Amino acid sequence: MANGTAKASDASPGGEDGRAGIWIAIVGNPNTGKTALFNAITGLRQKVGNYPGVTVERKVGTVTLPSGRRARCIDLPGCYSLVARSLDEQIAHDVITGHMDGSPAPDLIVLVLDASNLQRNLFLATQVIEMGTPCVIALNMIDVAERGGVEIDCRRLSRELGVPIVSTVAVREQGIARLVETVDGMLVERARPDQTPGRRWRMNDAVERQVARLAEELARHDGVDTRADAEAIWLLSSVRATDDLAGINPHLRSQVVDIQSAIEASGLPFRVAEIQARYEWIEAVTRSSVRQGERRGVDWTRRLDALFTHRLFGPLVFFAVMACIFQAIFTWADPAIGAIENAFAALAAAVRAVLPEGPLRSLITDGVIAGAGNVVVFLPQILILFLAINVLEDSGYMARAAYMMDRIMGRVGLHGRAFIPLLSSFACAIPGVMAARTIESPRDRLVTILVAPLMSCSARLPVYAMVIAALFEADRSVAGVFTVGGLILFCMYVFSIAAAITTAFVLKQTILKGPRPPFVLEMPPYKRPRLRIVLRNMWERAALFLSRAGTVIVAVTILLWGLLSYPRDVRLSRDYDAERSRIEAAIAAPEAREHALRALASAEAGERLR
C-alpha cells in the first residue's frame, strides 16, 4: 500500500519454502511491544507455526513496502540476550545468523527497544547490531518514556549506535508508516558488510587477544569475517562444558572451552568481562543521549506494586482475583449456556418438523446437532477463562503474581519462571509446556513440563461444571457474593495446583534433584489491556478449541449415536427365520439355495434399516 502503510497477507513472496524474497526479522526484549509492532506492520493476519524440531511458536506475516515490493516479517521470541541460555535465545541467534532450517538469514532486522528502559534494552541491541545484518531501531513506548520524564536525543543515539532510529507507539500505530519507509529505504540501499557498524566497546588486552584468536579461526572456517568477532564473543559467552547447544563443531567447542579456561585463569570469567565492558559502554552512550527530567503525573506502577507485591496483602489479592475469576466462570456463563442450549433445541425441532422419521433425521438431530451442541455449550466458560488470562497478562499483573508465587514454588524446588507455564496450563497444557522453554535449567524445565498436565485445563472445565451441578446446590449463595458452585470450582483448581506442586517436590528431591537457580523477573509497567488484542486472542483460542476438541467431540457423539441405534430391534413383516428354514429344506440345488438365502438376507437387512 502507498505511503508506507503495511498490509497483511499469507502469500509468500518467495514461494512455499520461504527461501526467496526479502526477509525482515523483528527482535526485542519481552514487554517492549514487539508483538504489537509486528501486528501493526503486518496487520492482524499472520501464519502461526513452529520452528523445525522445536515447540517454539513461529509467526510470519507479509508487508507491502512503499516501493511496491513485498517482504516477509518474522517475529522472533522475546529475549534479553543472544547468549544461548534458553531455547528462545538460541533460536533468535540461529535465525539472525541464518542457521535455522526453513528461515533464511534476514535482509534487515527491526530492533524494538523500550524507550522507558533503554539501558537494559541496549544490551541485546548491541549484540544484534554487531552480527553485521543491517538494522533499524524502533524506539517503542516513547509515550511511556515521556510521561516518566525521560528525554532521548534520537539523533545522537543513532550516531553512537550507527543505525537509524524511529520513535514509535506500536499500540496506537504511531510512527509505523515512517518505520516502514525507513526499512524500505535501507533495503533499497542494500548496505554492504563493510558499512555495518562493528563492535564499539573493548575489554582488556588479554581477553581481546583471545577473542581475536578465535575470530581468526572462525573466519578461516566460514570463509567470511564480517561477523567473526561477534560470533567469537557469542561462542565464548554461550558454550559451557555441559550444554545442549546444537550444530557446534566438536573441535571448535574444545577450542572455545580452552580459551574460556585461559581467560578465567587470569582472574575473571569471560562472561563477566563481556557484561562489564558492554554495560560500561552502554552507560556512556545513555549518559550522552538520555536525560532524566521530572516525571509527569502519578507513578501508578509503584503505588500498585506496594499493594500487589506486599508480603501479606499481595497473596490475599491474588487469591481473591482467582476466586472471582472462577466465580465468573460458573455464574456469568449460565445465561449464555442457556441460550445456546435453547438455540440447538430449536434447531433440532426444526429439523424434526421438516424431515420424516427415520435414520437420517435421527442422525442429524441426535448425532450431528447434539454433538455440535455439546461443544458450543461450553464455549462461554472457556471464553471467560481466556478473557481473564489475557487481561491479567496484558495489564502487567501476571508478572506480579509470578513474583509472589516464587516464594511458595521455591520451597518445593520449582523455578519462579515455572509459574507462567503452569498458569497457562489452566487454559491448555500444550501452551503451558511450550512456555516452559524459557527456563534455563534443563532439570527445572523438565520438572515444569512433567507437572503442567496436572493443572486443570479448560477441557476439564465442562466436566467439573456438570459434576458440581449434579452433586451440589451450585446456585446457593455464600456470603452474599459467591455461590457454592463457584467456590467448589475454585477448590478443584486449588487441588490441581497442590497436586502439581507436590509432584514437583517429589521429582526435585529424587530423580531430578539439583540446585535451584536464582529467579530474575522483569516487572513491566501496568497498562490498560487493549480490547482489540484481547478479543483477537480470545477468538484464536476459541477457534482452536472448536477445531481441535470440537471435531473430536462431534465425531464421538456420532459414533455413540451409531452404537446406540444399531442393530435396531424392529418389528419385521415376515418371519425370516421360518422362511430360511423352508428354503434350506425345499431347495436341493446348492447354487439355487444359496441364491435364495442371499435374496432373503438382503430383504431382511433392508427392512431392519428402514
KOLPAVEX-717734 format. One line per field, with one value per residue (C-alpha): residue number from 1; residue in three letters; x, y, z. Coordinates in steps of 0.25 Angstrom, whole numbers, plus 5000, padded with zeros to 4 digits. Layout:
// residues N
n <- [NUM:...]
res <- [ALA:...]
c1 <- [X:...]
c2 <- [Y:...]
c3 <- [Z:...]
This chain:
// residues 610
n <- [1:2:3:4:5:6:7:8:9:10:11:12:13:14:15:16:17:18:19:20:21:22:23:24:25:26:27:28:29:30:31:32:33:34:35:36:37:38:39:40:41:42:43:44:45:46:47:48:49:50:51:52:53:54:55:56:57:58:59:60:61:62:63:64:65:66:67:68:69:70:71:72:73:74:75:76:77:78:79:80:81:82:83:84:85:86:87:88:89:90:91:92:93:94:95:96:97:98:99:100:101:102:103:104:105:106:107:108:109:110:111:112:113:114:115:116:117:118:119:120:121:122:123:124:125:126:127:128:129:130:131:132:133:134:135:136:137:138:139:140:141:142:143:144:145:146:147:148:149:150:151:152:153:154:155:156:157:158:159:160:161:162:163:164:165:166:167:168:169:170:171:172:173:174:175:176:177:178:179:180:181:182:183:184:185:186:187:188:189:190:191:192:193:194:195:196:197:198:199:200:201:202:203:204:205:206:207:208:209:210:211:212:213:214:215:216:217:218:219:220:221:222:223:224:225:226:227:228:229:230:231:232:233:234:235:236:237:238:239:240:241:242:243:244:245:246:247:248:249:250:251:252:253:254:255:256:257:258:259:260:261:262:263:264:265:266:267:268:269:270:271:272:273:274:275:276:277:278:279:280:281:282:283:284:285:286:287:288:289:290:291:292:293:294:295:296:297:298:299:300:301:302:303:304:305:306:307:308:309:310:311:312:313:314:315:316:317:318:319:320:321:322:323:324:325:326:327:328:329:330:331:332:333:334:335:336:337:338:339:340:341:342:343:344:345:346:347:348:349:350:351:352:353:354:355:356:357:358:359:360:361:362:363:364:365:366:367:368:369:370:371:372:373:374:375:376:377:378:379:380:381:382:383:384:385:386:387:388:389:390:391:392:393:394:395:396:397:398:399:400:401:402:403:404:405:406:407:408:409:410:411:412:413:414:415:416:417:418:419:420:421:422:423:424:425:426:427:428:429:430:431:432:433:434:435:436:437:438:439:440:441:442:443:444:445:446:447:448:449:450:451:452:453:454:455:456:457:458:459:460:461:462:463:464:465:466:467:468:469:470:471:472:473:474:475:476:477:478:479:480:481:482:483:484:485:486:487:488:489:490:491:492:493:494:495:496:497:498:499:500:501:502:503:504:505:506:507:508:509:510:511:512:513:514:515:516:517:518:519:520:521:522:523:524:525:526:527:528:529:530:531:532:533:534:535:536:537:538:539:540:541:542:543:544:545:546:547:548:549:550:551:552:553:554:555:556:557:558:559:560:561:562:563:564:565:566:567:568:569:570:571:572:573:574:575:576:577:578:579:580:581:582:583:584:585:586:587:588:589:590:591:592:593:594:595:596:597:598:599:600:601:602:603:604:605:606:607:608:609:610]
res <- [MET:ALA:ASN:GLY:THR:ALA:LYS:ALA:SER:ASP:ALA:SER:PRO:GLY:GLY:GLU:ASP:GLY:ARG:ALA:GLY:ILE:TRP:ILE:ALA:ILE:VAL:GLY:ASN:PRO:ASN:THR:GLY:LYS:THR:ALA:LEU:PHE:ASN:ALA:ILE:THR:GLY:LEU:ARG:GLN:LYS:VAL:GLY:ASN:TYR:PRO:GLY:VAL:THR:VAL:GLU:ARG:LYS:VAL:GLY:THR:VAL:THR:LEU:PRO:SER:GLY:ARG:ARG:ALA:ARG:CYS:ILE:ASP:LEU:PRO:GLY:CYS:TYR:SER:LEU:VAL:ALA:ARG:SER:LEU:ASP:GLU:GLN:ILE:ALA:HIS:ASP:VAL:ILE:THR:GLY:HIS:MET:ASP:GLY:SER:PRO:ALA:PRO:ASP:LEU:ILE:VAL:LEU:VAL:LEU:ASP:ALA:SER:ASN:LEU:GLN:ARG:ASN:LEU:PHE:LEU:ALA:THR:GLN:VAL:ILE:GLU:MET:GLY:THR:PRO:CYS:VAL:ILE:ALA:LEU:ASN:MET:ILE:ASP:VAL:ALA:GLU:ARG:GLY:GLY:VAL:GLU:ILE:ASP:CYS:ARG:ARG:LEU:SER:ARG:GLU:LEU:GLY:VAL:PRO:ILE:VAL:SER:THR:VAL:ALA:VAL:ARG:GLU:GLN:GLY:ILE:ALA:ARG:LEU:VAL:GLU:THR:VAL:ASP:GLY:MET:LEU:VAL:GLU:ARG:ALA:ARG:PRO:ASP:GLN:THR:PRO:GLY:ARG:ARG:TRP:ARG:MET:ASN:ASP:ALA:VAL:GLU:ARG:GLN:VAL:ALA:ARG:LEU:ALA:GLU:GLU:LEU:ALA:ARG:HIS:ASP:GLY:VAL:ASP:THR:ARG:ALA:ASP:ALA:GLU:ALA:ILE:TRP:LEU:LEU:SER:SER:VAL:ARG:ALA:THR:ASP:ASP:LEU:ALA:GLY:ILE:ASN:PRO:HIS:LEU:ARG:SER:GLN:VAL:VAL:ASP:ILE:GLN:SER:ALA:ILE:GLU:ALA:SER:GLY:LEU:PRO:PHE:ARG:VAL:ALA:GLU:ILE:GLN:ALA:ARG:TYR:GLU:TRP:ILE:GLU:ALA:VAL:THR:ARG:SER:SER:VAL:ARG:GLN:GLY:GLU:ARG:ARG:GLY:VAL:ASP:TRP:THR:ARG:ARG:LEU:ASP:ALA:LEU:PHE:THR:HIS:ARG:LEU:PHE:GLY:PRO:LEU:VAL:PHE:PHE:ALA:VAL:MET:ALA:CYS:ILE:PHE:GLN:ALA:ILE:PHE:THR:TRP:ALA:ASP:PRO:ALA:ILE:GLY:ALA:ILE:GLU:ASN:ALA:PHE:ALA:ALA:LEU:ALA:ALA:ALA:VAL:ARG:ALA:VAL:LEU:PRO:GLU:GLY:PRO:LEU:ARG:SER:LEU:ILE:THR:ASP:GLY:VAL:ILE:ALA:GLY:ALA:GLY:ASN:VAL:VAL:VAL:PHE:LEU:PRO:GLN:ILE:LEU:ILE:LEU:PHE:LEU:ALA:ILE:ASN:VAL:LEU:GLU:ASP:SER:GLY:TYR:MET:ALA:ARG:ALA:ALA:TYR:MET:MET:ASP:ARG:ILE:MET:GLY:ARG:VAL:GLY:LEU:HIS:GLY:ARG:ALA:PHE:ILE:PRO:LEU:LEU:SER:SER:PHE:ALA:CYS:ALA:ILE:PRO:GLY:VAL:MET:ALA:ALA:ARG:THR:ILE:GLU:SER:PRO:ARG:ASP:ARG:LEU:VAL:THR:ILE:LEU:VAL:ALA:PRO:LEU:MET:SER:CYS:SER:ALA:ARG:LEU:PRO:VAL:TYR:ALA:MET:VAL:ILE:ALA:ALA:LEU:PHE:GLU:ALA:ASP:ARG:SER:VAL:ALA:GLY:VAL:PHE:THR:VAL:GLY:GLY:LEU:ILE:LEU:PHE:CYS:MET:TYR:VAL:PHE:SER:ILE:ALA:ALA:ALA:ILE:THR:THR:ALA:PHE:VAL:LEU:LYS:GLN:THR:ILE:LEU:LYS:GLY:PRO:ARG:PRO:PRO:PHE:VAL:LEU:GLU:MET:PRO:PRO:TYR:LYS:ARG:PRO:ARG:LEU:ARG:ILE:VAL:LEU:ARG:ASN:MET:TRP:GLU:ARG:ALA:ALA:LEU:PHE:LEU:SER:ARG:ALA:GLY:THR:VAL:ILE:VAL:ALA:VAL:THR:ILE:LEU:LEU:TRP:GLY:LEU:LEU:SER:TYR:PRO:ARG:ASP:VAL:ARG:LEU:SER:ARG:ASP:TYR:ASP:ALA:GLU:ARG:SER:ARG:ILE:GLU:ALA:ALA:ILE:ALA:ALA:PRO:GLU:ALA:ARG:GLU:HIS:ALA:LEU:ARG:ALA:LEU:ALA:SER:ALA:GLU:ALA:GLY:GLU:ARG:LEU:ARG]
c1 <- [5000:5005:5010:5018:5005:5006:4996:4996:4996:4998:5005:5019:5028:5038:5029:5025:5038:5040:5055:5054:5050:5052:5052:5051:5053:5046:5055:5054:5053:5040:5030:5035:5023:5030:5018:5009:5019:5019:5004:5004:5013:5007:4993:4985:4986:4999:5003:5006:5014:5026:5041:5046:5048:5044:5031:5034:5023:5027:5020:5021:5014:5015:5017:5016:5027:5025:5034:5023:5032:5027:5035:5033:5033:5037:5034:5045:5043:5046:5059:5069:5081:5086:5095:5088:5084:5070:5063:5057:5071:5077:5066:5068:5083:5081:5070:5078:5091:5083:5086:5071:5065:5054:5057:5067:5077:5069:5072:5069:5066:5056:5061:5049:5054:5046:5049:5046:5056:5067:5080:5075:5069:5083:5090:5082:5082:5098:5099:5089:5096:5110:5105:5106:5092:5086:5077:5067:5063:5048:5049:5036:5027:5032:5020:5023:5037:5032:5022:5033:5041:5051:5057:5064:5073:5070:5080:5091:5087:5087:5101:5106:5100:5102:5088:5075:5065:5050:5041:5028:5016:5012:4999:4994:5001:5009:5021:5019:5018:5031:5037:5033:5038:5052:5052:5049:5060:5070:5066:5068:5082:5086:5097:5110:5116:5127:5117:5111:5115:5125:5128:5130:5134:5146:5151:5165:5176:5178:5163:5163:5175:5167:5155:5163:5170:5156:5151:5162:5159:5144:5148:5156:5145:5134:5142:5136:5140:5128:5123:5134:5137:5123:5122:5134:5128:5115:5122:5131:5118:5109:5117:5119:5125:5111:5100:5090:5095:5094:5102:5115:5127:5134:5148:5143:5135:5148:5156:5145:5146:5161:5160:5150:5159:5171:5163:5157:5171:5174:5164:5151:5142:5139:5124:5127:5137:5128:5116:5124:5131:5118:5110:5121:5120:5105:5105:5114:5104:5092:5098:5101:5088:5077:5073:5064:5054:5043:5032:5018:5006:5005:5014:5003:5012:5020:5007:5000:5013:5013:4999:5000:5014:5012:5016:5002:4993:4999:4995:4981:4979:4984:4975:4963:4965:4966:4953:4946:4950:4945:4932:4930:4933:4922:4912:4913:4913:4900:4891:4899:4899:4884:4883:4892:4884:4871:4876:4881:4868:4860:4869:4867:4852:4852:4859:4849:4838:4844:4849:4841:4844:4856:4871:4874:4866:4872:4886:4884:4877:4883:4897:4901:4893:4894:4909:4911:4903:4911:4923:4918:4910:4924:4929:4924:4932:4945:4944:4942:4955:4963:4958:4963:4976:4978:4974:4984:4995:4993:4991:5004:4998:5003:5018:5014:5007:5019:5028:5019:5017:5032:5033:5024:5029:5044:5041:5038:5049:5041:5047:5040:5038:5030:5018:5015:5015:5007:4997:4996:4992:4979:4975:4982:4994:5001:5004:5008:5018:5023:5024:5034:5045:5049:5054:5069:5072:5069:5065:5055:5050:5047:5040:5031:5027:5024:5015:5008:4998:4993:4988:4973:4972:4960:4956:4953:4944:4931:4933:4935:4923:4914:4919:4917:4903:4899:4905:4903:4894:4902:4893:4893:4899:4911:4914:4905:4916:4920:4912:4914:4917:4928:4935:4935:4941:4952:4955:4956:4967:4974:4975:4981:4991:4994:4996:5005:5014:5014:5019:5029:5035:5036:5043:5053:5056:5058:5061:5063:5070:5078:5081:5070:5075:5072:5059:5060:5048:5045:5033:5026:5018:5003:4995:4981:4978:4976:4962:4965:4977:4969:4957:4966:4974:4960:4955:4968:4967:4952:4954:4966:4956:4945:4954:4962:4953:4940:4943:4947:4934:4925:4931:4930:4915:4912:4919:4911:4898:4902:4905:4892:4884:4889:4885:4871:4860:4849:4836:4838:4827:4831:4837:4851:4856:4844:4846:4861:4857:4847:4857:4868:4858:4851:4863:4873:4882:4893:4894:4880:4878:4890:4884:4870:4877:4885:4872:4865:4876:4876:4861:4863:4875:4867:4855:4863:4870:4856]
c2 <- [5000:5014:5024:5013:5006:4992:4981:4966:4955:4940:4939:4936:4945:4935:4922:4912:4909:4924:4924:4935:4949:4959:4955:4965:4960:4967:4965:4971:4968:4963:4974:4984:4984:4975:4967:4979:4986:4973:4973:4988:4985:4972:4974:4964:4952:4944:4930:4923:4910:4904:4905:4892:4881:4890:4895:4910:4918:4924:4936:4941:4952:4959:4974:4983:4993:5007:5003:4993:4981:4971:4965:4954:4958:4948:4951:4945:4940:4951:4950:4959:4954:4945:4937:4923:4920:4917:4911:4925:4931:4920:4921:4936:4935:4924:4932:4944:4937:4928:4915:4912:4902:4908:4922:4929:4940:4953:4964:4974:4974:4983:4985:4988:4996:5000:5015:5016:5005:5008:5004:4989:4988:4993:4980:4972:4983:4984:4969:4968:4981:4974:4962:4970:4970:4984:4989:4999:5003:5005:5013:5008:5012:5027:5032:5024:5029:5044:5042:5037:5050:5043:5051:5044:5050:5041:5047:5046:5032:5028:5033:5025:5012:5014:5011:5019:5021:5023:5027:5018:5015:5002:5000:5013:5010:5024:5024:5011:5018:5025:5012:5004:5015:5015:5000:5001:5011:5003:4991:4999:5004:4989:4993:4986:4978:4988:4999:4992:4997:4988:4986:4999:4994:4987:4978:4977:4974:4959:4956:4963:4955:4942:4948:4951:4937:4931:4940:4937:4922:4925:4934:4922:4912:4920:4928:4941:4951:4961:4955:4946:4956:4955:4940:4938:4946:4939:4925:4929:4934:4922:4910:4902:4889:4883:4890:4886:4895:4888:4890:4894:4887:4878:4883:4898:4894:4889:4901:4910:4903:4904:4919:4921:4913:4922:4935:4930:4927:4941:4944:4948:4939:4943:4945:4955:4962:4964:4968:4979:4984:4985:4991:5002:5006:5006:5015:5024:5025:5027:5038:5046:5043:5042:5052:5049:5060:5062:5051:5055:5051:5040:5027:5017:5005:5008:5010:4998:4989:4994:4986:4975:4970:4973:4960:4960:4967:4962:4948:4951:4960:4949:4938:4948:4950:4935:4933:4944:4938:4924:4930:4938:4925:4918:4929:4938:4927:4922:4931:4929:4914:4914:4922:4912:4900:4907:4910:4896:4890:4899:4895:4880:4883:4890:4878:4868:4877:4876:4862:4849:4840:4831:4828:4841:4850:4843:4844:4859:4863:4853:4851:4864:4875:4869:4867:4881:4886:4878:4886:4900:4900:4900:4912:4923:4917:4915:4929:4935:4927:4932:4947:4946:4941:4951:4963:4959:4957:4970:4978:4974:4967:4953:4957:4961:4948:4940:4949:4945:4931:4929:4929:4917:4910:4912:4904:4892:4893:4899:4911:4924:4924:4912:4920:4925:4912:4906:4917:4916:4901:4905:4909:4897:4888:4890:4905:4902:4892:4901:4913:4905:4907:4920:4912:4912:4899:4886:4879:4891:4891:4876:4877:4888:4880:4868:4875:4884:4874:4872:4886:4887:4891:4897:4883:4879:4891:4885:4872:4880:4888:4876:4869:4881:4883:4869:4867:4881:4892:4900:4913:4914:4928:4928:4941:4949:4949:4935:4923:4908:4905:4916:4912:4897:4900:4909:4898:4888:4897:4899:4884:4883:4893:4885:4872:4879:4885:4872:4864:4875:4874:4859:4860:4870:4862:4849:4847:4861:4867:4879:4893:4903:4915:4929:4935:4949:4955:4968:4976:4983:4995:4994:4998:4997:4984:4986:4982:4978:4969:4963:4960:4955:4945:4940:4938:4930:4921:4919:4915:4905:4899:4897:4892:4882:4878:4881:4871:4860:4862:4863:4850:4843:4847:4842:4829:4827:4830:4819:4809:4812:4812:4799:4788:4792:4784:4785:4778:4770:4768:4754:4742:4742:4730:4721:4725:4722:4708:4705:4709:4700:4689:4691:4695:4683:4690:4697:4709:4712:4710:4720:4730:4729:4731:4743:4750:4747:4753:4765:4767:4765:4775:4786:4784:4786:4798:4805]
c3 <- [5000:4998:5008:5015:5021:5023:5020:5023:5014:5015:5002:5001:4992:4991:4989:4999:5005:5008:5004:4993:4994:5005:5020:5032:5046:5058:5070:5084:5099:5105:5109:5099:5090:5080:5076:5076:5066:5058:5057:5053:5042:5036:5041:5049:5040:5041:5039:5052:5053:5060:5057:5051:5062:5074:5080:5080:5072:5059:5054:5040:5033:5020:5018:5005:5005:4999:4987:4984:4988:4998:5009:5019:5034:5045:5060:5068:5082:5092:5099:5108:5101:5089:5099:5098:5112:5107:5095:5091:5091:5083:5073:5072:5069:5059:5051:5051:5046:5036:5043:5046:5036:5028:5032:5023:5029:5029:5020:5031:5046:5053:5067:5077:5089:5101:5102:5116:5120:5109:5116:5118:5104:5098:5103:5093:5083:5082:5081:5069:5062:5064:5056:5043:5038:5034:5046:5049:5063:5067:5079:5084:5096:5094:5101:5114:5114:5112:5124:5132:5129:5120:5109:5098:5087:5076:5066:5076:5080:5065:5063:5075:5070:5055:5052:5048:5060:5058:5070:5071:5079:5074:5081:5075:5061:5063:5055:5048:5034:5036:5041:5029:5020:5027:5025:5010:5009:5015:5007:4994:4998:5002:5012:5009:5021:5022:5024:5036:5050:5057:5072:5078:5092:5097:5108:5114:5104:5109:5107:5093:5088:5092:5084:5072:5072:5072:5062:5052:5054:5050:5038:5033:5035:5029:5019:5023:5034:5034:5048:5052:5064:5069:5067:5075:5086:5085:5086:5098:5105:5101:5101:5114:5118:5119:5110:5099:5088:5075:5062:5068:5062:5073:5070:5071:5084:5090:5086:5092:5105:5105:5103:5114:5124:5120:5122:5135:5140:5139:5149:5142:5135:5120:5122:5134:5126:5114:5122:5130:5117:5109:5120:5123:5108:5109:5121:5114:5102:5110:5118:5106:5099:5110:5121:5132:5135:5144:5144:5139:5147:5157:5157:5158:5156:5168:5176:5171:5174:5188:5189:5179:5183:5198:5207:5213:5204:5191:5193:5198:5186:5177:5183:5183:5168:5165:5173:5165:5152:5155:5161:5148:5140:5148:5149:5137:5127:5131:5122:5110:5113:5114:5101:5093:5099:5094:5081:5078:5083:5074:5062:5065:5066:5053:5046:5052:5046:5032:5031:5032:5043:5040:5042:5034:5043:5056:5051:5048:5061:5071:5065:5058:5065:5078:5076:5072:5084:5093:5088:5087:5100:5108:5100:5109:5121:5113:5107:5121:5125:5113:5115:5130:5126:5115:5123:5134:5124:5117:5129:5135:5147:5143:5146:5160:5162:5158:5167:5179:5175:5174:5190:5190:5178:5182:5195:5187:5177:5165:5158:5159:5143:5144:5149:5136:5129:5140:5140:5124:5126:5132:5118:5112:5116:5102:5102:5116:5112:5101:5111:5119:5109:5115:5128:5126:5135:5127:5140:5144:5130:5130:5144:5139:5127:5135:5145:5135:5130:5145:5145:5142:5127:5120:5115:5129:5132:5126:5134:5147:5143:5141:5153:5162:5157:5159:5173:5180:5181:5172:5172:5187:5191:5201:5208:5198:5188:5184:5181:5185:5171:5169:5182:5179:5165:5171:5181:5169:5163:5176:5178:5164:5168:5181:5173:5163:5174:5182:5169:5166:5180:5179:5166:5171:5183:5175:5160:5156:5168:5166:5171:5169:5160:5164:5159:5151:5146:5139:5145:5133:5136:5138:5126:5121:5113:5099:5095:5081:5085:5096:5087:5076:5086:5091:5077:5073:5085:5083:5069:5073:5084:5073:5062:5071:5083:5075:5064:5073:5082:5070:5064:5077:5078:5064:5068:5080:5073:5063:5074:5081:5069:5062:5062:5063:5070:5059:5056:5043:5034:5031:5039:5032:5041:5037:5022:5023:5029:5018:5007:5013:5013:4999:4990:4988:4978:4985:4976:4975:4990:4993:4983:4990:5004:5000:4994:5007:5015:5007:5009:5024:5025:5017:5026:5038:5033:5029]
